Amino acid sequence: EREAGLNGLPRRRVEIMRHSTTPKPRANVHQTVKPVALMRWLTRLVTPPSGIVLDPFMGSGTTGIAAIIEERQFLGIERESEYVRIAHHRIRHWMMQGPEDAP
């Protein structure tokens, strides 16, 4: 799910785990990508069905993905343009998939 929707974006070799011996080429280079299932649970826990999820440090957009899947509104803020591009592609991918295809 980390790379879902990122086809066509440039890839870089990044070390995700500190002790990794061979960094893999990835389009999602954000260091703290969360599992979508975890963020879905947190979204349901703290946001009412008609609520808005606010993420002032959007990163690669996992919270936005969770909000979309859980049918909440979402407002994300991110200062790094590289992460905005990644988040945009990931969220758009999940918007097209629909909740039934979600993890």
C-alpha positions in Angstrom: 0.0 0.0 0.0 3.0 2.3 0.4 3.5 2.6 -3.3 -0.1 2.3 -4.4 -1.0 5.0 -7.0 2.6 6.1 -7.5 3.2 4.6 -11.0 5.1 7.1 -13.1 6.6 9.0 -10.2 10.4 9.0 -10.0 12.0 6.4 -7.8 15.0 6.8 -5.5 16.9 4.3 -3.5 16.1 5.0 0.1 16.9 3.2 3.3 13.6 2.6 5.1 15.0 0.5 7.9 18.2 1.6 9.6 19.8 -1.7 9.3 18.8 -2.4 5.7 21.7 -3.7 3.6 20.2 -3.0 0.2 18.0 0.1 -0.1 15.1 -0.4 -2.6 14.0 2.1 -5.2 10.8 3.7 -4.1 8.5 6.5 -5.2 7.2 7.0 -1.7 10.3 8.3 0.1 8.6 9.5 3.2 10.2 8.0 6.3 7.2 7.5 8.5 4.4 5.9 6.3 1.7 4.5 8.6 -0.5 1.4 7.8 -3.8 2.4 6.3 -5.7 0.0 8.6 -4.2 1.8 11.7 -5.2 5.3 10.4 -8.7 4.0 9.5 -9.2 2.8 13.1 -7.9 6.1 14.5 -10.2 8.0 12.0 -13.3 6.1 13.2 -12.2 6.6 16.8 -11.9 10.3 16.8 -13.9 11.7 13.9 -17.7 11.5 13.8 -19.3 10.3 10.4 -20.0 13.9 9.4 -16.7 15.3 10.7 -13.6 16.6 9.0 -10.2 15.0 9.5 -7.4 17.7 9.8 -3.8 16.6 9.2 -1.4 19.5 9.6 1.6 17.3 8.8 0.2 15.3 5.9 3.4 13.6 4.8 2.6 10.9 2.2 -1.2 11.1 2.8 -2.1 8.0 4.7 -4.5 9.8 7.0 -6.2 11.3 4.0 -6.5 7.8 2.5 -8.1 6.6 5.7 -10.5 9.6 5.8 -11.6 8.9 2.2 -12.1 5.2 2.8 -14.1 6.0 6.0 -16.2 8.5 4.1 -15.0 11.5 6.1 -14.0 14.9 4.7 -10.2 15.6 4.7 -8.0 18.6 4.9 -4.3 18.0 4.7 -1.4 20.5 5.1 2.2 19.7 4.0 5.1 22.1 3.4 7.3 19.7 1.4 6.3 19.7 -2.3 7.7 16.2 -2.8 5.4 14.8 -0.2 2.4 16.8 -1.5 2.9 15.2 -4.9 3.1 11.7 -3.3 0.1 12.3 -1.1 -1.9 13.6 -4.0 -1.3 10.5 -6.1 -1.9 8.1 -3.2 -5.2 9.7 -2.1 -6.4 9.9 -5.7 -5.6 6.2 -6.2 -7.7 5.3 -3.1 -10.5 7.6 -4.1 -10.8 5.7 -7.4 -10.6 2.3 -5.7 -13.5 2.7 -3.4 -14.0 1.5 0.2 -14.7 -2.1 -0.8 -11.1 -2.5 -2.1 -9.5 -1.0 1.0 -7.3 -2.9 3.4 
